[in-house]
Amino acid sequence: MVDETRIVVTGASGRMGQMLIKMINASETVVLHGALEREGHAWIGKDLGAILGGNEMGILVSDRPCDTFQNAHAVIDFTIPDATVAFAQEAARKGVAHVIGTTGSTNEHLSEIRKAAEKTAIVRAGNMSLGVNLLVKLTKQVAAALDVDFDIEVIESHHNKKIDAPSGTALMLGEAAAEGRGVALQDVRDTNRDGIVGERKRGDIGFVAIRGGDIVGEHDVLFASSAERITLRHVAQNRDVFAHGALKAAEWVQTQSPGEYDMFDVLGLN
């Protein structure tokens, strides 16, 4: 176990990137090793501390992961799927652990991440908060206990800048509900609610996405029958919960063997 975990943050200018940098700088167990942004970004080549309105840190924002990953222990990545795949491939070449909070990945993206996990340890999760991961566990248990007389709806709300829907967390919850019922989500997923779509199909798992303002993240799983309703709910008050989870994952994963892990592994819930 290393004394301090050296971390690279990708997407340094983004909301999560800046939150992670703030928390790393306040931590006694992890240190900021490097910061990355996309090619052509205005922050490239500038001192990160000065950009963020403080004292210079001696860390210049880079667009070269091949250089920045050198001697790092872990990379924390909340960017976009194509960039995440490129980071995973470079992390695998360098033997650097990779924490992935990116959502919206296709099967092709996930296939490339699995290949990278053959060479380095990767934690990938649609949501890294402790509360959400407990909600996922509860969703699976409740779905297993109730029959298809209970319709299942996953309702998620996020800020108006979010680019994917349903959210990665909503899909985690849908997967948990499907597993609880012993079915594949792809066979029962219902996201087509525009126009004359007909009555709800028995056994389907529906998704509703709300986008507005600066909502950090709210997720409800509704189990509704003709006689009663059960709602499981998680509300994120701020992005601290995701950053805390990501840092916990980074400290945990950099000591693990190559492979793909999730937050249940990090939190000892598996």
C-alpha positions in Angstrom: 0.0 0.0 0.0 1.4 3.4 -1.0 1.5 6.3 1.5 -0.3 8.6 -0.9 -2.2 7.7 -4.0 -1.2 9.8 -7.0 -4.3 10.6 -9.1 -4.8 12.0 -12.5 -8.1 13.8 -13.1 -9.5 13.9 -16.7 -12.0 16.6 -17.8 -10.4 18.9 -15.3 -12.5 21.9 -16.2 -15.8 20.1 -15.8 -18.1 20.2 -12.7 -16.9 16.8 -11.5 -13.3 17.5 -12.5 -13.1 20.7 -10.4 -14.9 19.0 -7.5 -12.4 16.1 -7.5 -9.4 18.5 -7.7 -10.8 20.4 -4.7 -11.2 17.2 -2.6 -7.8 15.8 -3.6 -6.1 19.0 -2.6 -7.8 18.8 0.8 -7.0 15.1 1.3 -4.2 13.7 3.4 -4.2 10.3 1.6 -4.3 11.2 -2.1 -2.4 13.8 -4.2 -3.0 15.3 -7.5 -0.5 14.0 -10.0 -1.9 15.5 -13.2 -4.9 17.1 -15.0 -6.1 16.5 -18.5 -8.4 18.3 -20.9 -9.3 17.8 -24.5 -7.0 19.0 -27.3 -7.4 22.7 -28.0 -9.0 23.5 -24.6 -8.2 27.0 -23.2 -6.7 25.5 -20.1 -4.0 23.5 -21.9 -0.5 24.5 -20.7 -1.7 26.7 -17.9 -1.1 26.1 -14.2 -4.1 24.5 -12.6 -3.9 26.4 -9.3 -3.8 29.8 -11.1 -6.7 28.8 -13.4 -8.9 27.9 -10.3 -8.1 31.2 -8.7 -5.5 30.2 -6.1 -1.8 29.8 -5.9 0.2 28.0 -8.6 0.4 24.3 -8.0 3.1 23.4 -10.4 0.7 21.2 -12.4 0.1 22.2 -15.9 -3.1 21.1 -17.6 -2.2 18.7 -20.4 -3.9 17.0 -23.4 -1.3 14.2 -23.5 -2.4 11.2 -21.3 0.6 9.2 -22.4 2.8 11.7 -20.5 0.4 12.6 -17.7 -0.3 8.9 -16.7 3.5 8.3 -16.2 4.1 7.3 -12.5 0.4 7.8 -11.6 -1.4 5.3 -9.4 -4.9 5.9 -10.6 -7.0 7.9 -13.1 -10.4 9.3 -12.3 -12.5 9.8 -15.4 -15.9 11.5 -15.7 -15.9 12.5 -19.4 -17.5 11.1 -22.5 -17.5 7.5 -23.8 -15.0 7.9 -26.7 -12.5 9.7 -24.5 -13.0 7.2 -21.7 -12.1 4.3 -24.1 -8.9 6.2 -25.1 -8.0 6.8 -21.5 -8.6 3.1 -20.6 -6.3 2.0 -23.4 -3.6 4.3 -22.3 -4.0 3.4 -18.6 -3.7 -0.3 -19.6 -0.5 0.4 -21.5 0.9 2.3 -18.4 -0.4 -0.2 -15.8 -2.4 2.6 -14.1 -5.7 1.9 -12.4 -8.8 3.5 -13.9 -11.9 4.7 -12.1 -14.7 5.4 -14.6 -17.8 7.4 -13.8 -18.6 8.2 -17.5 -22.1 7.2 -18.6 -23.8 6.7 -21.9 -21.4 4.0 -23.2 -22.4 1.7 -26.0 -21.7 -2.0 -26.1 -18.7 -1.3 -28.3 -17.3 1.1 -25.7 -17.8 -1.4 -23.0 -16.1 -4.1 -25.0 -13.0 -1.9 -25.4 -13.0 -1.2 -21.6 -13.2 -4.9 -20.9 -10.1 -5.5 -23.1 -8.3 -2.8 -21.1 -9.3 -4.5 -17.9 -7.2 -7.5 -18.9 -4.1 -5.4 -18.3 -5.1 -3.1 -15.4 -7.7 -2.7 -12.7 -10.8 -0.7 -13.6 -13.7 0.4 -11.4 -16.7 1.3 -13.5 -20.0 2.5 -12.1 -22.9 4.6 -13.3 -23.0 6.2 -9.8 -20.4 6.1 -7.1 -22.4 7.3 -4.1 -22.8 4.9 -1.2 -26.5 5.7 -1.0 -27.2 4.9 -4.6 -25.4 1.6 -4.4 -27.5 0.6 -1.4 -30.6 1.7 -3.4 -29.5 -0.6 -6.2 -29.3 -3.5 -3.8 -32.7 -2.7 -2.3 -34.3 -2.4 -5.8 -33.1 -5.9 -6.7 -34.5 -7.4 -3.4 -37.9 -5.6 -3.7 -38.2 -6.7 -7.4 -37.5 -10.3 -6.4 -40.2 -10.2 -3.7 -43.0 -8.7 -5.9 -44.6 -10.3 -8.9 -45.4 -8.7 -12.2 -48.7 -7.3 -10.8 -46.4 -4.5 -9.7 -45.4 -2.3 -12.6 -41.8 -0.9 -12.2 -40.9 2.6 -13.2 -37.5 4.3 -12.8 -37.8 8.1 -12.7 -34.6 10.2 -12.8 -34.1 13.9 -12.6 -30.9 15.8 -13.6 -29.6 19.3 -14.5 -30.2 20.7 -18.0 -26.6 20.1 -19.1 -26.7 16.3 -18.9 -26.3 14.8 -22.3 -27.4 11.2 -21.9 -30.8 9.7 -20.9 -31.7 7.5 -19.1 -28.9 8.3 -16.7 -26.3 5.7 -15.9 -27.8 5.4 -12.4 -31.3 4.8 -13.8 -30.0 2.0 -16.0 -28.2 0.5 -12.9 -31.5 0.5 -11.1 -33.3 -0.9 -14.1 -30.7 -3.7 -14.4 -31.2 -4.4 -10.6 -34.9 -4.7 -11.0 -34.6 -6.9 -14.0 -32.1 -9.2 -12.2 -34.5 -9.4 -9.3 -37.2 -10.6 -11.6 -34.9 -13.0 -13.4 -35.2 -11.3 -16.8 -32.9 -9.4 -19.1 -33.4 -5.6 -19.1 -33.1 -5.4 -22.9 -36.2 -7.6 -23.2 -38.4 -5.5 -20.9 -37.0 -2.0 -21.1 -39.6 0.7 -22.1 -38.4 4.2 -22.9 -40.7 4.9 -25.8 -43.4 7.1 -24.4 -44.0 9.6 -27.3 -47.2 9.5 -29.2 -49.9 6.8 -29.2 -47.9 3.9 -27.8 -50.7 1.8 -26.5 -51.2 0.5 -23.0 -48.3 -0.5 -20.7 -47.0 -4.0 -21.4 -47.2 -6.3 -18.4 -43.8 -6.9 -16.9 -42.0 -4.0 -18.6 -39.6 -1.7 -16.7 -40.3 1.9 -17.7 -37.9 4.8 -17.6 -38.7 8.5 -17.3 -36.0 11.2 -17.6 -36.5 14.8 -16.3 -34.1 17.6 -17.2 -34.1 21.0 -15.6 -32.2 23.7 -13.8 -29.3 22.5 -11.6 -30.7 19.3 -10.2 -27.7 17.2 -9.1 -29.4 13.8 -9.2 -32.7 12.3 -8.0 -33.8 8.7 -8.6 -37.0 7.0 -7.7 -38.0 3.4 -8.3 -41.7 3.0 -8.3 -43.4 -0.4 -7.8 -47.1 0.2 -8.5 -50.0 -2.3 -8.4 -53.8 -1.7 -8.6 -53.9 -1.7 -4.8 -50.7 -0.1 -3.5 -47.4 1.6 -4.4 -43.9 1.4 -3.0 -41.3 4.0 -3.8 -37.6 3.8 -3.2 -35.8 7.1 -3.4 -32.3 8.7 -3.4 -31.6 12.4 -3.6 -28.1 13.7 -4.1 -27.8 17.2 -2.4 -24.5 18.0 -4.1 -21.7 16.4 -6.2 -19.6 15.7 -3.1 -21.1 12.2 -2.8 -19.9 11.2 -6.2 -16.4 12.7 -5.7 -16.0 11.0 -2.3 -17.0 7.7 -3.9 -14.6 8.1 -6.8 -11.7 8.9 -4.4 -12.5 5.9 -2.3 -12.6 3.8 -5.5 -9.2 5.2 -6.6 -7.5 4.3 -3.3 -9.0 0.8 -3.4 -8.5 -0.1 -7.0 -4.8 0.8 -7.3 -4.0 -2.2 -5.1 -6.1 -4.7 -7.1 -5.2 -7.2 -9.8 -6.2 -6.5 -13.4 -10.0 -6.9 -13.9 -13.2 -4.9 -14.0 -14.8 -4.0 -10.7 -17.8 -2.0 -9.5 -18.7 0.0 -6.4 -20.1 -3.0 -4.7 -16.6 -4.4 -4.7 -15.2 -1.1 -3.4 -17.8 -1.0 -0.6 -17.6 -4.7 0.2 -21.3 -5.2 -0.8 -20.7 -8.1 -3.2 
